Amino acid sequence: MTINTIINNVDFPFIEIKLCKVMNDDEYKFIINNWLKLYENKKNFILIFNSLNVDSIPLKFIYKLVGFAKKLKKLPKEDQYLKYSIVITNSILVTTLLNIYKTLIKPISKIYVIKSIDELEIIRKKILN
């Protein structure tokens, strides 16, 4: 099993998840397991989902993500460490899947959707100020 998704936490509290071209079950598990590890740290964080390279995400992942989000929402308010999510996408597929997710469940945190890495710095500054 080779994992192609990259998780970068060098710039904490910003955690970048660079999604791979074709998402599969192993990639999904890798992301979820690392997401849960962030909660173990008991520190606020911001997830950046860089999906600029994604070609394929199975629809079932959205339903799995909804189930995962429901579990996280059951945590007490003081244990809600995800403060913002930023999705970088220029893909109709990813945008559509994100819209499906948002119709199925209220997101855990505010979600910013941007189209390029260039816009990321603007959002980062907005969040930090």
FIKOLZA-1660 file (N, C-alpha, C; in steps of 0.1 Angstrom, whole numbers, plus 5000, padded with zeros to 4 digits):
% residues 129
   i   px   py   pz ch aa at
   1 5008 4988 5000  A  M  N
   1 5000 5000 5000  A  M CA
   1 5009 5012 5000  A  M  C
   2 5008 5020 4990  A  T  N
   2 5015 5033 4989  A  T CA
   2 5005 5044 4991  A  T  C
   3 5009 5053 5000  A  I  N
   3 5000 5065 5003  A  I CA
   3 5006 5077 4995  A  I  C
   4 4998 5083 4987  A  N  N
   4 5003 5095 4979  A  N CA
   4 4998 5108 4984  A  N  C
   5 4989 5108 4994  A  T  N
   5 4984 5120 5000  A  T CA
   5 4996 5125 5009  A  T  C
   6 4998 5138 5010  A  I  N
   6 5008 5144 5018  A  I CA
   6 5002 5153 5028  A  I  C
   7 5006 5151 5041  A  I  N
   7 5001 5159 5052  A  I CA
   7 5013 5167 5057  A  I  C
   8 5012 5180 5057  A  N  N
   8 5023 5189 5061  A  N CA
   8 5018 5197 5073  A  N  C
   9 5024 5196 5085  A  N  N
   9 5021 5203 5097  A  N CA
   9 5032 5212 5102  A  N  C
  10 5041 5216 5093  A  V  N
  10 5052 5224 5096  A  V CA
  10 5048 5238 5101  A  V  C
  11 5037 5243 5095  A  D  N
  11 5032 5256 5098  A  D CA
  11 5019 5256 5107  A  D  C
  12 5020 5248 5117  A  F  N
  12 5009 5247 5127  A  F CA
  12 5005 5260 5132  A  F  C
  13 4993 5263 5133  A  P  N
  13 4981 5255 5133  A  P CA
  13 4975 5252 5120  A  P  C
  14 4982 5256 5109  A  F  N
  14 4977 5253 5095  A  F CA
  14 4983 5239 5091  A  F  C
  15 4974 5230 5088  A  I  N
  15 4977 5217 5084  A  I CA
  15 4973 5215 5070  A  I  C
  16 4983 5213 5061  A  E  N
  16 4979 5211 5047  A  E CA
  16 4978 5197 5043  A  E  C
  17 4967 5193 5037  A  I  N
  17 4965 5179 5032  A  I CA
  17 4965 5180 5017  A  I  C
  18 4976 5176 5011  A  K  N
  18 4976 5176 4997  A  K CA
  18 4971 5163 4991  A  K  C
  19 4959 5163 4986  A  L  N
  19 4952 5151 4981  A  L CA
  19 4959 5146 4969  A  L  C
  20 4959 5133 4967  A  C  N
  20 4965 5127 4955  A  C CA
  20 4955 5127 4944  A  C  C
  21 4961 5123 4932  A  K  N
  21 4953 5123 4920  A  K CA
  21 4940 5115 4921  A  K  C
  22 4942 5102 4925  A  V  N
  22 4931 5093 4926  A  V CA
  22 4929 5088 4941  A  V  C
  23 4919 5092 4947  A  M  N
  23 4916 5089 4961  A  M CA
  23 4911 5075 4962  A  M  C
  24 4916 5067 4971  A  N  N
  24 4911 5053 4974  A  N CA
  24 4909 5051 4989  A  N  C
  25 4905 5040 4993  A  D  N
  25 4902 5037 5007  A  D CA
  25 4914 5039 5016  A  D  C
  26 4926 5035 5011  A  D  N
  26 4938 5037 5020  A  D CA
  26 4941 5052 5022  A  D  C
  27 4940 5060 5011  A  E  N
  27 4942 5074 5012  A  E CA
  27 4932 5080 5022  A  E  C
  28 4919 5076 5021  A  Y  N
  28 4909 5081 5030  A  Y CA
  28 4913 5078 5045  A  Y  C
  29 4916 5065 5047  A  K  N
  29 4920 5061 5061  A  K CA
  29 4932 5069 5066  A  K  C
  30 4941 5071 5058  A  F  N
  30 4953 5079 5061  A  F CA
  30 4950 5093 5066  A  F  C
  31 4941 5099 5058  A  I  N
  31 4937 5113 5062  A  I CA
  31 4929 5113 5075  A  I  C
  32 4919 5104 5076  A  I  N
  32 4911 5104 5089  A  I CA
  32 4920 5100 5101  A  I  C
  33 4929 5091 5100  A  N  N
  33 4937 5087 5111  A  N CA
  33 4946 5099 5115  A  N  C
  34 4951 5107 5106  A  N  N
  34 4959 5118 5109  A  N CA
  34 4951 5130 5115  A  N  C
  35 4939 5131 5110  A  W  N
  35 4929 5141 5115  A  W CA
  35 4926 5138 5130  A  W  C
  36 4924 5125 5133  A  L  N
  36 4921 5122 5147  A  L CA
  36 4934 5124 5156  A  L  C
  37 4946 5122 5151  A  K  N
  37 4958 5125 5159  A  K CA
  37 4959 5140 5162  A  K  C
  38 4954 5149 5153  A  L  N
  38 4953 5163 5156  A  L CA
  38 4945 5166 5169  A  L  C
  39 4934 5159 5170  A  Y  N
  39 4925 5160 5182  A  Y CA
  39 4932 5156 5194  A  Y  C
  40 4940 5146 5194  A  E  N
  40 4948 5141 5205  A  E CA
  40 4957 5152 5211  A  E  C
  41 4962 5161 5202  A  N  N
  41 4970 5172 5207  A  N CA
  41 4963 5182 5215  A  N  C
  42 4950 5183 5214  A  K  N
  42 4942 5192 5222  A  K CA
  42 4946 5207 5219  A  K  C
  43 4949 5210 5206  A  K  N
  43 4952 5223 5202  A  K CA
  43 4944 5227 5190  A  K  C
  44 4939 5239 5189  A  N  N
  44 4932 5244 5177  A  N CA
  44 4940 5243 5165  A  N  C
  45 4933 5239 5154  A  F  N
  45 4940 5238 5141  A  F CA
  45 4931 5242 5129  A  F  C
  46 4937 5244 5118  A  I  N
  46 4930 5248 5106  A  I CA
  46 4935 5238 5095  A  I  C
  47 4925 5231 5088  A  L  N
  47 4929 5222 5078  A  L CA
  47 4928 5229 5064  A  L  C
  48 4938 5226 5056  A  I  N
  48 4939 5231 5042  A  I CA
  48 4938 5219 5034  A  I  C
  49 4928 5217 5026  A  F  N
  49 4927 5206 5017  A  F CA
  49 4930 5211 5003  A  F  C
  50 4942 5207 4999  A  N  N
  50 4947 5211 4985  A  N CA
  50 4943 5200 4976  A  N  C
  51 4933 5203 4968  A  S  N
  51 4927 5193 4958  A  S CA
  51 4930 5196 4944  A  S  C
  52 4940 5204 4942  A  L  N
  52 4943 5209 4928  A  L CA
  52 4948 5198 4919  A  L  C
  53 4953 5187 4924  A  N  N
  53 4958 5176 4916  A  N CA
  53 4948 5164 4915  A  N  C
  54 4936 5165 4922  A  V  N
  54 4927 5154 4922  A  V CA
  54 4920 5152 4909  A  V  C
  55 4919 5140 4905  A  D  N
  55 4912 5136 4893  A  D CA
  55 4899 5128 4896  A  D  C
  56 4900 5121 4907  A  S  N
  56 4889 5112 4911  A  S CA
  56 4887 5111 4926  A  S  C
  57 4875 5113 4931  A  I  N
  57 4871 5110 4944  A  I CA
  57 4858 5102 4944  A  I  C
  58 4858 5090 4949  A  P  N
  58 4845 5083 4949  A  P CA
  58 4835 5090 4958  A  P  C
  59 4822 5090 4953  A  L  N
  59 4811 5096 4961  A  L CA
  59 4810 5090 4975  A  L  C
  60 4813 5077 4976  A  K  N
  60 4812 5071 4989  A  K CA
  60 4820 5078 5000  A  K  C
  61 4831 5085 4996  A  F  N
  61 4839 5092 5006  A  F CA
  61 4831 5104 5012  A  F  C
  62 4823 5110 5005  A  I  N
  62 4815 5121 5011  A  I CA
  62 4806 5115 5022  A  I  C
  63 4799 5104 5019  A  Y  N
  63 4791 5098 5029  A  Y CA
  63 4799 5093 5041  A  Y  C
  64 4811 5088 5039  A  K  N
  64 4820 5084 5050  A  K CA
  64 4824 5096 5058  A  K  C
  65 4827 5107 5051  A  L  N
  65 4831 5120 5058  A  L CA
  65 4819 5125 5066  A  L  C
  66 4807 5124 5061  A  V  N
  66 4795 5129 5069  A  V CA
  66 4794 5121 5082  A  V  C
  67 4796 5108 5081  A  G  N
  67 4796 5099 5093  A  G CA
  67 4807 5103 5103  A  G  C
  68 4819 5106 5097  A  F  N
  68 4830 5110 5106  A  F CA
  68 4827 5123 5112  A  F  C
  69 4822 5132 5105  A  A  N
  69 4818 5146 5110  A  A CA
  69 4808 5145 5121  A  A  C
  70 4798 5136 5120  A  K  N
  70 4788 5134 5130  A  K CA
  70 4794 5129 5143  A  K  C
  71 4804 5120 5142  A  K  N
  71 4811 5116 5154  A  K CA
  71 4819 5127 5161  A  K  C
  72 4825 5135 5153  A  L  N
  72 4833 5147 5158  A  L CA
  72 4824 5157 5165  A  L  C
  73 4812 5159 5159  A  K  N
  73 4802 5169 5164  A  K CA
  73 4797 5165 5178  A  K  C
  74 4798 5152 5181  A  K  N
  74 4793 5147 5194  A  K CA
  74 4803 5150 5205  A  K  C
  75 4815 5154 5202  A  L  N
  75 4825 5158 5212  A  L CA
  75 4820 5171 5219  A  L  C
  76 4824 5172 5232  A  P  N
  76 4820 5184 5239  A  P CA
  76 4826 5197 5232  A  P  C
  77 4820 5208 5233  A  K  N
  77 4824 5220 5226  A  K CA
  77 4839 5223 5229  A  K  C
  78 4843 5221 5241  A  E  N
  78 4857 5224 5245  A  E CA
  78 4867 5215 5238  A  E  C
  79 4862 5204 5232  A  D  N
  79 4871 5194 5225  A  D CA
  79 4870 5196 5209  A  D  C
  80 4863 5207 5205  A  Q  N
  80 4862 5210 5191  A  Q CA
  80 4874 5218 5186  A  Q  C
  81 4884 5212 5182  A  Y  N
  81 4897 5219 5178  A  Y CA
  81 4898 5224 5164  A  Y  C
  82 4890 5218 5155  A  L  N
  82 4891 5222 5141  A  L CA
  82 4883 5236 5140  A  L  C
  83 4890 5246 5137  A  K  N
  83 4884 5260 5137  A  K CA
  83 4880 5264 5123  A  K  C
  84 4888 5261 5113  A  Y  N
  84 4885 5264 5099  A  Y CA
  84 4889 5253 5090  A  Y  C
  85 4883 5252 5079  A  S  N
  85 4888 5244 5068  A  S CA
  85 4889 5253 5055  A  S  C
  86 4899 5251 5048  A  I  N
  86 4902 5258 5035  A  I CA
  86 4903 5247 5025  A  I  C
  87 4895 5248 5014  A  V  N
  87 4895 5239 5003  A  V CA
  87 4900 5246 4991  A  V  C
  88 4911 5241 4986  A  I  N
  88 4917 5247 4974  A  I CA
  88 4913 5238 4962  A  I  C
  89 4905 5244 4953  A  T  N
  89 4901 5235 4942  A  T CA
  89 4897 5244 4930  A  T  C
  90 4900 5238 4918  A  N  N
  90 4896 5244 4906  A  N CA
  90 4888 5234 4898  A  N  C
  91 4883 5224 4905  A  S  N
  91 4876 5213 4899  A  S CA
  91 4861 5213 4902  A  S  C
  92 4853 5211 4891  A  I  N
  92 4839 5210 4893  A  I CA
  92 4835 5198 4901  A  I  C
  93 4843 5187 4899  A  L  N
  93 4840 5175 4907  A  L CA
  93 4841 5178 4922  A  L  C
  94 4852 5183 4926  A  V  N
  94 4855 5186 4940  A  V CA
  94 4844 5196 4946  A  V  C
  95 4841 5206 4938  A  T  N
  95 4831 5216 4942  A  T CA
  95 4818 5210 4944  A  T  C
  96 4814 5201 4935  A  T  N
  96 4801 5194 4935  A  T CA
  96 4801 5185 4948  A  T  C
  97 4812 5177 4950  A  L  N
  97 4812 5169 4962  A  L CA
  97 4811 5177 4975  A  L  C
  98 4818 5188 4975  A  L  N
  98 4817 5197 4987  A  L CA
  98 4803 5202 4989  A  L  C
  99 4796 5206 4979  A  N  N
  99 4782 5210 4980  A  N CA
  99 4773 5199 4985  A  N  C
 100 4776 5187 4980  A  I  N
 100 4768 5175 4985  A  I CA
 100 4770 5174 5000  A  I  C
 101 4783 5174 5004  A  Y  N
 101 4786 5173 5018  A  Y CA
 101 4779 5183 5026  A  Y  C
 102 4779 5196 5022  A  K  N
 102 4773 5207 5029  A  K CA
 102 4757 5206 5030  A  K  C
 103 4751 5199 5020  A  T  N
 103 4737 5197 5021  A  T CA
 103 4733 5185 5030  A  T  C
 104 4743 5176 5032  A  L  N
 104 4740 5165 5041  A  L CA
 104 4742 5168 5056  A  L  C
 105 4751 5177 5059  A  I  N
 105 4755 5180 5072  A  I CA
 105 4760 5194 5073  A  I  C
 106 4757 5200 5084  A  K  N
 106 4764 5213 5087  A  K CA
 106 4778 5211 5090  A  K  C
 107 4787 5217 5083  A  P  N
 107 4802 5215 5085  A  P CA
 107 4806 5217 5099  A  P  C
 108 4816 5210 5103  A  I  N
 108 4822 5211 5117  A  I CA
 108 4827 5226 5119  A  I  C
 109 4833 5232 5109  A  S  N
 109 4838 5245 5110  A  S CA
 109 4835 5253 5098  A  S  C
 110 4838 5266 5098  A  K  N
 110 4836 5274 5086  A  K CA
 110 4846 5269 5076  A  K  C
 111 4840 5268 5063  A  I  N
 111 4848 5264 5052  A  I CA
 111 4850 5275 5042  A  I  C
 112 4863 5278 5039  A  Y  N
 112 4866 5287 5028  A  Y CA
 112 4869 5279 5016  A  Y  C
 113 4864 5283 5005  A  V  N
 113 4867 5276 4992  A  V CA
 113 4874 5286 4983  A  V  C
 114 4886 5282 4979  A  I  N
 114 4894 5291 4971  A  I CA
 114 4899 5283 4958  A  I  C
 115 4903 5291 4948  A  K  N
 115 4907 5284 4935  A  K CA
 115 4921 5283 4933  A  K  C
 116 4930 5289 4941  A  S  N
 116 4944 5289 4939  A  S CA
 116 4952 5290 4951  A  S  C
 117 4964 5286 4951  A  I  N
 117 4974 5288 4962  A  I CA
 117 4976 5302 4965  A  I  C
 118 4975 5311 4954  A  D  N
 118 4977 5325 4956  A  D CA
 118 4967 5331 4966  A  D  C
 119 4955 5326 4966  A  E  N
 119 4945 5331 4975  A  E CA
 119 4946 5326 4989  A  E  C
 120 4954 5316 4991  A  L  N
 120 4956 5310 5004  A  L CA
 120 4962 5320 5014  A  L  C
 121 4971 5328 5010  A  E  N
 121 4978 5338 5020  A  E CA
 121 4967 5348 5024  A  E  C
 122 4959 5352 5016  A  I  N
 122 4948 5362 5020  A  I CA
 122 4939 5356 5030  A  I  C
 123 4935 5343 5028  A  I  N
 123 4926 5337 5038  A  I CA
 123 4934 5334 5051  A  I  C
 124 4946 5330 5050  A  R  N
 124 4954 5328 5063  A  R CA
 124 4955 5341 5071  A  R  C
 125 4957 5352 5065  A  K  N
 125 4958 5365 5072  A  K CA
 125 4945 5368 5078  A  K  C
 126 4934 5366 5070  A  K  N
 126 4920 5369 5075  A  K CA
 126 4917 5360 5088  A  K  C
 127 4921 5348 5088  A  I  N
 127 4919 5339 5099  A  I CA
 127 4927 5343 5111  A  I  C
 128 4939 5347 5109  A  L  N
 128 4948 5351 5120  A  L CA
 128 4945 5364 5126  A  L  C
 129 4938 5373 5119  A  N  N
 129 4936 5386 5124  A  N CA
 129 4922 5387 5130  A  N  C
% end
